[in-house]
Amino acid sequence: MSEIRTINPSAHFPFSQATVCNGIICVSGQVGFKPGTTQVVSDDLRDQCRQIFRNIDDILAAAGSTKEHIIRCGVYLKHIEQHFAGFNECYAAWLGSHRPARSAIQASFAFPQILVEVDCIASVHGP
């Protein structure tokens, strides 16, 4: 049986920011919270996106990977028709030429200020 490694397990909630098993990293849904808080960085979609992508970059680094090794992303938008284009701009700027598989759906969130959440699956790189 393969060992499952957790990345930044929560002391307060029953999940980790990511798990790693057999060279695959599963990153939990990330939202635009100010680091170490449950407050969004702003009410602006693009600000929340930039914070989410910083969070994912940090989590992937802790797991031994980078955004270039993302295999799939799940995107959850509060107002998909209103925010789809703005999200795509930020997403494309973050990923550059990399194009992982992706889904995007409309969703409700526990905190009303959250406009977007992103989870992903990536591979570990290097030795």
Rosetta silent file (secondary structure, phi, psi, omega in degrees, C-alpha in Angstrom):
SEQUENCE: MSEIRTINPSAHFPFSQATVCNGIICVSGQVGFKPGTTQVVSDDLRDQCRQIFRNIDDILAAAGSTKEHIIRCGVYLKHIEQHFAGFNECYAAWLGSHRPARSAIQASFAFPQILVEVDCIASVHGP
SCORE:     score description
SCORE:     0.000 S_00000001
   1 L     0.000  136.519 -179.106    0.000    0.000    0.000 S_00000001
   2 L   -78.676  145.659  178.075    1.295    3.465   -0.907 S_00000001
   3 L   -79.317  139.174  175.009    1.834    6.038    1.781 S_00000001
   4 L  -103.672  124.241  179.322   -0.335    9.151    1.696 S_00000001
   5 E  -104.424  135.390  178.264    1.475   12.337    2.714 S_00000001
   6 E  -100.269  144.845  177.040   -0.487   15.377    3.855 S_00000001
   7 E  -112.616  120.283  178.187    0.514   18.961    3.106 S_00000001
   8 E    50.156   61.765  176.461   -0.451   21.557    5.729 S_00000001
   9 E   -63.423  142.206 -179.395   -3.170   19.605    7.563 S_00000001
  10 L   -75.256  140.238  174.201   -5.666   21.889    9.283 S_00000001
  11 L   -82.823  -16.298 -173.603   -5.705   22.048   13.069 S_00000001
  12 L  -113.378  -21.545 -174.860   -9.350   23.166   12.986 S_00000001
  13 L  -127.129  156.432 -175.107  -10.983   21.379   10.040 S_00000001
  14 L   -85.027   55.942  176.540  -10.941   17.746    8.837 S_00000001
  15 L  -159.060  167.872  174.647   -8.786   18.240    5.727 S_00000001
  16 E  -115.773  161.448  176.728   -5.315   19.141    4.466 S_00000001
  17 E   -64.670  -28.539  176.686   -4.364   21.697    1.841 S_00000001
  18 E  -161.955  162.155  169.837   -3.187   18.748   -0.250 S_00000001
  19 E  -129.347  150.463 -179.276   -2.363   15.067   -0.201 S_00000001
  20 E  -126.518  130.485  178.440    0.367   13.291   -2.134 S_00000001
  21 E  -154.650  132.419  177.767    0.269    9.635   -3.163 S_00000001
  22 L    52.401   38.548  176.949    2.003    7.696   -5.958 S_00000001
  23 L    79.321    6.662  179.407    3.427   10.875   -7.493 S_00000001
  24 E  -114.080  136.644  178.212    0.049   12.628   -7.662 S_00000001
  25 E  -111.434  124.920  174.729   -0.863   15.760   -5.674 S_00000001
  26 E  -108.263  112.123 -178.101   -4.509   16.508   -4.931 S_00000001
  27 E   -94.572  126.040  177.221   -4.903   20.138   -3.869 S_00000001
  28 E   -63.130  159.144  178.311   -8.002   21.004   -1.832 S_00000001
  29 E   -54.963  129.161  179.852  -10.232   23.833   -2.990 S_00000001
  30 E  -111.098  138.243  176.255   -8.531   27.181   -2.502 S_00000001
  31 L  -121.320  171.830 -173.535  -10.323   30.490   -2.023 S_00000001
  32 L   -84.345   47.817  176.688   -9.023   34.051   -1.876 S_00000001
  33 E   -76.298  144.797  168.477   -8.530   34.289    1.892 S_00000001
  34 L   -60.028  137.342 -176.770   -5.842   36.507    3.338 S_00000001
  35 L   -52.025  132.179  177.708   -3.132   34.086    4.486 S_00000001
  36 L    78.182    8.074 -178.056   -3.866   32.657    7.928 S_00000001
  37 L  -132.146  178.168  169.739   -7.418   34.062    8.043 S_00000001
  38 L  -117.066   37.185  176.157  -10.949   33.400    6.848 S_00000001
  39 L  -114.516  130.568  178.347  -11.253   36.898    5.341 S_00000001
  40 E   -68.272  151.079 -178.306  -11.220   37.373    1.576 S_00000001
  41 L   -64.343  -33.021  175.285   -8.494   39.622    0.188 S_00000001
  42 L  -170.320  176.653  176.466  -11.159   41.823   -1.428 S_00000001
  43 L   -87.689    5.673 -178.065  -14.572   41.733   -3.069 S_00000001
  44 L   -91.953  129.457 -179.783  -12.879   41.814   -6.493 S_00000001
  45 H   -55.358  -46.264 -175.970  -12.823   38.568   -8.495 S_00000001
  46 H   -65.140  -38.084  176.513   -9.339   39.197   -9.913 S_00000001
  47 H   -63.201  -42.671  178.217   -7.863   39.880   -6.460 S_00000001
  48 H   -64.006  -41.750  178.369   -9.376   36.641   -5.182 S_00000001
  49 H   -60.108  -47.899 -178.695   -8.024   34.755   -8.217 S_00000001
  50 H   -59.783  -39.672  178.749   -4.494   36.092   -7.727 S_00000001
  51 H   -67.370  -42.178  177.365   -4.560   35.036   -4.052 S_00000001
  52 H   -57.535  -46.417 -177.559   -5.867   31.576   -4.966 S_00000001
  53 H   -67.214  -34.802  173.747   -3.073   31.104   -7.497 S_00000001
  54 H   -63.344  -43.701  178.894   -0.441   32.212   -4.944 S_00000001
  55 H   -59.248  -47.810 -178.731   -1.907   29.677   -2.499 S_00000001
  56 H   -63.252  -42.868  177.242   -1.789   26.893   -5.099 S_00000001
  57 H   -56.422  -45.225 -179.065    1.796   27.795   -6.079 S_00000001
  58 H   -65.582  -42.210 -179.985    2.845   27.590   -2.401 S_00000001
  59 H   -65.712  -44.801  178.989    1.046   24.288   -1.819 S_00000001
  60 H   -62.129  -39.945  178.237    2.516   22.719   -4.956 S_00000001
  61 H   -61.901  -42.935  178.969    6.000   23.859   -3.932 S_00000001
  62 H   -63.712  -27.120 -179.535    5.537   22.247   -0.499 S_00000001
  63 H   -91.393   -5.189  179.046    4.496   19.032   -2.262 S_00000001
  64 L    91.813   33.833 -178.253    7.474   19.093   -4.659 S_00000001
  65 L  -146.081 -173.893  177.675    5.843   20.442   -7.794 S_00000001
  66 L  -144.074  170.015 -179.778    4.890   23.530   -9.774 S_00000001
  67 H   -61.111  -24.776  178.869    1.897   24.799  -11.735 S_00000001
  68 H   -66.960  -11.928  179.967    3.496   23.456  -14.926 S_00000001
  69 H  -106.313   12.307  175.924    2.721   19.956  -13.603 S_00000001
  70 E   -70.308  132.198 -179.999   -0.997   20.555  -13.047 S_00000001
  71 E   -96.128  -39.761 -175.431   -3.019   17.857  -14.778 S_00000001
  72 E  -151.721  144.060  173.091   -6.539   19.095  -14.025 S_00000001
  73 E  -124.425  143.473  169.546   -8.285   22.043  -12.359 S_00000001
  74 E  -110.814  128.953 -177.307  -11.790   22.345  -11.010 S_00000001
  75 E  -118.846  131.765 -178.578  -13.182   25.883  -11.004 S_00000001
  76 E  -125.264  115.646 -176.338  -16.230   26.917   -8.987 S_00000001
  77 E  -113.709  135.476  179.166  -17.674   30.375   -9.667 S_00000001
  78 L   -64.655  -43.062 -179.963  -20.406   32.068   -7.642 S_00000001
  79 L  -127.089   85.337 -170.265  -21.731   33.887  -10.724 S_00000001
  80 H   -61.373  -41.672 -178.793  -20.477   31.902  -13.708 S_00000001
  81 H   -67.072  -36.626 -178.041  -22.015   34.095  -16.423 S_00000001
  82 H   -77.674  -34.487 -169.562  -20.742   37.291  -14.786 S_00000001
  83 H  -110.111   -4.472 -175.379  -17.252   36.049  -13.811 S_00000001
  84 H   -59.065  -48.887 -177.568  -16.252   33.460  -16.428 S_00000001
  85 H   -64.952  -44.645  179.284  -14.363   35.874  -18.716 S_00000001
  86 H   -63.223  -40.588  176.789  -12.573   37.650  -15.836 S_00000001
  87 H   -61.759  -46.615 -178.464  -11.552   34.337  -14.324 S_00000001
  88 H   -58.316  -38.332  177.288  -10.213   33.110  -17.675 S_00000001
  89 H   -59.564  -50.150 -178.945   -8.020   36.226  -18.000 S_00000001
  90 H   -64.870  -42.214 -178.208   -6.431   35.648  -14.591 S_00000001
  91 H   -62.499  -47.066  179.688   -6.146   31.894  -15.126 S_00000001
  92 H   -64.595  -39.151  178.645   -4.418   32.270  -18.502 S_00000001
  93 H   -64.389  -38.401 -179.922   -2.027   34.882  -17.105 S_00000001
  94 H   -69.383  -45.451 -173.691   -1.121   32.543  -14.227 S_00000001
  95 H   -84.072  -17.968 -176.103   -0.635   29.402  -16.327 S_00000001
  96 L    64.980 -130.216 -177.138    1.069   30.938  -19.353 S_00000001
  97 L   -85.811   -7.370  179.982    1.110   28.393  -22.182 S_00000001
  98 L   -70.166  136.412 -177.119    0.267   25.410  -19.942 S_00000001
  99 L  -133.833   79.168  176.535   -3.258   24.089  -20.585 S_00000001
 100 L   -70.863  164.225  172.726   -4.401   21.423  -18.097 S_00000001
 101 E   -62.084  152.549 -176.194   -7.837   19.817  -18.332 S_00000001
 102 E  -155.802  148.060  167.635  -10.476   21.922  -16.571 S_00000001
 103 E  -124.967  155.462  177.330  -14.099   22.107  -15.582 S_00000001
 104 E  -140.799  125.888  179.961  -15.992   25.216  -14.482 S_00000001
 105 E  -136.166  160.711  174.987  -19.313   25.201  -12.665 S_00000001
 106 E   -83.671  142.124 -176.710  -21.480   27.600  -10.706 S_00000001
 107 L  -149.338  158.110  171.716  -21.444   27.059   -6.948 S_00000001
 108 L  -102.385  153.448 -176.684  -22.567   28.477   -3.625 S_00000001
 109 L  -127.244  156.178 -179.715  -20.078   29.001   -0.811 S_00000001
 110 L   -65.515  -31.116  177.817  -20.191   28.931    2.993 S_00000001
 111 L  -106.536  121.855 -174.640  -18.841   32.506    3.097 S_00000001
 112 L   -64.094  -19.266 -179.520  -20.918   34.936    0.981 S_00000001
 113 L   -78.874  -15.851 -178.835  -17.852   37.043    0.051 S_00000001
 114 L   -72.788  128.775  179.162  -16.189   34.144   -1.786 S_00000001
 115 L  -106.268  -21.915 -174.377  -16.563   34.499   -5.562 S_00000001
 116 E  -154.124  148.393  173.713  -14.352   31.649   -6.767 S_00000001
 117 E  -138.904  143.518 -179.787  -12.709   28.430   -5.605 S_00000001
 118 E  -134.798  131.115  169.354  -10.123   26.326   -7.443 S_00000001
 119 E  -119.629  166.387  179.316   -8.861   22.809   -6.757 S_00000001
 120 E  -157.736  164.602  173.810   -6.364   20.852   -8.809 S_00000001
 121 E  -123.708  132.220 -178.827   -4.496   17.632   -9.401 S_00000001
 122 E  -137.351  165.840  174.253   -0.796   17.765  -10.281 S_00000001
 123 E  -103.143  150.280  174.389    2.138   15.417  -10.613 S_00000001
 124 L   -77.929  141.629  177.400    5.245   15.524   -8.478 S_00000001
 125 L  -117.549  165.357  177.680    8.370   16.328  -10.466 S_00000001
 126 L    84.284 -177.117 -176.483   12.025   15.671   -9.842 S_00000001
 127 L   -71.194    0.000    0.000   13.723   12.817   -8.014 S_00000001
